[in-house]
Amino acid sequence: MFVGSFDIDYFVLLAALLLIVGVSVTKFSSRLGMPSLVLFILVGMLIGSDGLGIIYFDNAEQAQLVGIIALVIILFEGGMQTKWSTIRQVVWPSVSLATAGVLLTSLIVGFTAHYIVGLPWIEALLLGAIVGSTDAAAVFASLKERNISTKVGATMEAESGTNDPMAVFLTLTFIELITLTEPNYWLLFSSFFWQMGIGLVIGLLLGKVASISINHINLDSSGLYPIFTLSFALLTYSAASLLNASGFLAVYVAALIIGNSELTYRHSIFRFNEGFAWMAQILMFIILGLLAFPEQILSASVIGSGLLLSAVLILVARPVATFLSTIGMKYTLNEKIFLSWAGLRGAVPIVLATFAISADVESGQMIFNVVFFIVLTSALIQGSSLSFVAKKLGLSGPKKETPHHSLELISIGKANAEIIEFKTDENTPIVGQKLQDIEFPDSVLVSAIVRDENLVTPYGETEIKEDDFLYILVSRKEKNKLRKMLKHKY
C-alpha cells in the first residue's frame, strides 16, 4: 500500500495529519457552500500517486472493505438520529423511490451510456445501476448542514437509507450476466425479494434485541455502552449479509428501532456514534480519493462522457424517476422538483464501481472513472445548491437550533439515575409556571436552565419560559412519568 519502507512513526504522523485536515475542511466546506465529501475526496487525490505522491493505493478490494464498514457506521448513526414519527409519514413514497425510482434511473442512464460511452448494452446498464441510487452518507451529511422542510428531508433520508438493496441487486445482477456463461435468471430475480424481506426482518429483530440488551446490561463503565451499541450495527450487517440479504437495509432498520427506543446512556451513545461516523466518513472518502487517479479521471474522454451522463442523470433520469415513483402521493409540484434535484450521489456508487474492477469486467476501470466523475459532479452541483433550491421552492425548514453551551448529559449507572436535556416550546405544559408550582415526580430535580445562551440557576420562584433548555435529574423508574408530563419523547 505504501511505497518504500514506511516507518510506523511516520504512518501515525500521517494519520494524525489526515484527520486534522479532514476535520478542518468541514469548516471550509460550510463557508464555501461545498459538501465536505468533495473536499475529503480531493484530499485523497492530492496525497495520492498522481498528486504529491505521498501514498500509492490501487487496491479495490481494500477500498471496498473500508467503504462497506464506513457505510455501516454512517447508516447506523443516521438511522439512530431519525425520528420514527417523522419517517412514518413518508415510508411508502420513500420505498417507491428506493425501488422503482432506482430501477428507472438505472435504465435511463444505462440506455444513454450505451450511446455516449460506447459500452456494450450489459456494461452500459451496469454503469446505470451503479449510479442509480442516492447516497446515505452524502444525504445525511447534507441535511445536517442545511435547513430543509421536514417532509422532503425525511423522504431523502428514508430513500437513501433503503435504496442500496436495489442498487446492489442490479449491480451484481449485471456483473453476473457479464461474467457467467449460463446465469440463472429466476434466481437473480427472486434474490431481490429475499434481500429486502430478510434484511427487513433481521433489522427489526436485532434492533429490538439491541434495545433490550442496552437497557438491561449493567456495565462497569459508561464508555462501554456506545461500543456495545455499535457492535450491534456490525452484527446486524454481517448476519444479514451471511444470509445473502441486504446488510445495509438491516442496519438502517435496526438503527431506527434503537434510536426511537428508551435507552440507558442515550446521550453518550449518540455523541459517540456521531463522532465515529464523521471519522468513518473522512477515512472512507479519503481512501476513495486515493483509489482515483486524477490523470485518468480528468482525461478528455472521461470528462466529456461524465458531463453528458451527469446532465442526463440530474436533468432527465432522476426527475422522470421521481415524478413517476410519486404518482398519486401527496407531494406538491415544488416538493417533487426538489426531490428530483436532491438525488445526491456519493460513496455508494464509488464502492459499487469497485465491484466491477474486482470482478474483472472488461470495462471496469473505465466505468469506475466515469462513475467517480459523476459523483464529483453531483456533489458539487447538487450538493452545493440544496439550500438555494429549497429557498427558491419555498421548502426551507425551521432553523436547526443546537445549544452552544456545553453540559455533559450522563446516566448515573450505579445510582440508577440520569440527567436529561429538554427544550421547551409553546406547547410545553409547564411553560409560564414557577418551579415551586410544578408537580414533578419526587425523584425529579431541575439542575440547570440555559436561557438565551445564559445559565440560569433554578430555584422555587424561577419561571419556565419558551425555548428554555432544562437539564433534569431523574431516576429511571420515574423517567416515563416525567416524559408523559412534558409530552416529550427522549
Rosetta blueprint (number, residue, H / E / L):
1 M L
2 F L
3 V L
4 G L
5 S L
6 F L
7 D L
8 I H
9 D H
10 Y H
11 F H
12 V H
13 L H
14 L H
15 A H
16 A H
17 L H
18 L H
19 L H
20 I H
21 V H
22 G H
23 V H
24 S H
25 V H
26 T H
27 K H
28 F H
29 S H
30 S H
31 R H
32 L H
33 G L
34 M L
35 P L
36 S H
37 L H
38 V H
39 L H
40 F H
41 I H
42 L H
43 V H
44 G H
45 M H
46 L H
47 I H
48 G L
49 S L
50 D L
51 G L
52 L L
53 G L
54 I L
55 I L
56 Y L
57 F L
58 D L
59 N L
60 A H
61 E H
62 Q H
63 A H
64 Q H
65 L H
66 V H
67 G H
68 I H
69 I H
70 A H
71 L H
72 V H
73 I H
74 I H
75 L H
76 F H
77 E H
78 G H
79 G H
80 M H
81 Q H
82 T L
83 K L
84 W H
85 S H
86 T H
87 I H
88 R H
89 Q H
90 V H
91 V H
92 W H
93 P H
94 S H
95 V H
96 S H
97 L H
98 A H
99 T H
100 A H
101 G H
102 V H
103 L H
104 L H
105 T H
106 S H
107 L H
108 I H
109 V H
110 G H
111 F H
112 T H
113 A H
114 H H
115 Y H
116 I H
117 V L
118 G L
119 L L
120 P L
121 W H
122 I H
123 E H
124 A H
125 L H
126 L H
127 L H
128 G H
129 A H
130 I H
131 V L
132 G L
133 S L
134 T L
135 D L
136 A H
137 A H
138 A H
139 V H
140 F H
141 A H
142 S H
143 L H
144 K H
145 E H
146 R L
147 N L
148 I E
149 S L
150 T H
151 K H
152 V H
153 G H
154 A H
155 T H
156 M H
157 E H
158 A H
159 E H
160 S H
161 G H
162 T H
163 N L
164 D H
165 P H
166 M H
167 A H
168 V H
169 F H
170 L H
171 T H
172 L H
173 T H
174 F H
175 I H
176 E H
177 L H
178 I H
179 T H
180 L L
181 T L
182 E L
183 P L
184 N L
185 Y H
186 W H
187 L H
188 L H
189 F H
190 S H
191 S H
192 F H
193 F H
194 W H
195 Q H
196 M H
197 G H
198 I H
199 G H
200 L H
201 V H
202 I H
203 G H
204 L H
205 L H
206 L H
207 G H
208 K H
209 V H
210 A H
211 S H
212 I H
213 S H
214 I H
215 N H
216 H H
217 I L
218 N L
219 L L
220 D L
221 S L
222 S L
223 G L
224 L H
225 Y H
226 P H
227 I H
228 F H
229 T H
230 L H
231 S H
232 F H
233 A H
234 L H
235 L H
236 T H
237 Y H
238 S H
239 A H
240 A H
241 S H
242 L H
243 L L
244 N L
245 A L
246 S L
247 G H
248 F H
249 L H
250 A H
251 V H
252 Y H
253 V H
254 A H
255 A H
256 L H
257 I H
258 I H
259 G H
260 N L
261 S L
262 E L
263 L L
264 T L
265 Y L
266 R H
267 H H
268 S H
269 I H
270 F H
271 R H
272 F H
273 N H
274 E H
275 G H
276 F H
277 A H
278 W H
279 M H
280 A H
281 Q H
282 I H
283 L H
284 M H
285 F H
286 I H
287 I H
288 L H
289 G H
290 L H
291 L H
292 A L
293 F L
294 P H
295 E H
296 Q H
297 I H
298 L L
299 S L
300 A H
301 S H
302 V H
303 I H
304 G H
305 S H
306 G H
307 L H
308 L H
309 L H
310 S H
311 A H
312 V H
313 L H
314 I H
315 L H
316 V H
317 A H
318 R H
319 P H
320 V H
321 A H
322 T H
323 F H
324 L H
325 S H
326 T L
327 I L
328 G L
329 M L
330 K L
331 Y L
332 T L
333 L H
334 N H
335 E H
336 K H
337 I H
338 F H
339 L H
340 S H
341 W H
342 A L
343 G L
344 L L
345 R L
346 G L
347 A H
348 V H
349 P H
350 I H
351 V H
352 L H
353 A H
354 T H
355 F H
356 A H
357 I H
358 S H
359 A L
360 D L
361 V L
362 E L
363 S L
364 G H
365 Q H
366 M H
367 I H
368 F H
369 N H
370 V H
371 V H
372 F H
373 F H
374 I H
375 V H
376 L H
377 T H
378 S H
379 A H
380 L H
381 I H
382 Q H
383 G H
384 S H
385 S H
386 L H
387 S H
388 F H
389 V H
390 A H
391 K H
392 K H
393 L L
394 G L
395 L L
396 S E
397 G L
398 P L
399 K L
400 K L
401 E L
402 T L
403 P L
404 H L
405 H L
406 S L
407 L L
408 E L
409 L L
410 I L
411 S E
412 I E
413 G L
414 K L
415 A L
416 N L
417 A E
418 E E
419 I E
420 I E
421 E E
422 F E
423 K E
424 T L
425 D L
426 E L
427 N L
428 T L
429 P L
430 I L
431 V L
432 G L
433 Q L
434 K E
435 L H
436 Q H
437 D H
438 I L
439 E L
440 F L
441 P L
442 D L
443 S L
444 V L
445 L E
446 V E
447 S E
448 A E
449 I E
450 V E
451 R E
452 D L
453 E L
454 N E
455 L E
456 V E
457 T L
458 P L
459 Y L
460 G L
461 E L
462 T L
463 E E
464 I L
465 K L
466 E L
467 D L
468 D L
469 F E
470 L E
471 Y E
472 I E
473 L E
474 V E
475 S E
476 R H
477 K H
478 E H
479 K H
480 N H
481 K H
482 L H
483 R H
484 K H
485 M H
486 L H
487 K L
488 H L
489 K L
490 Y L
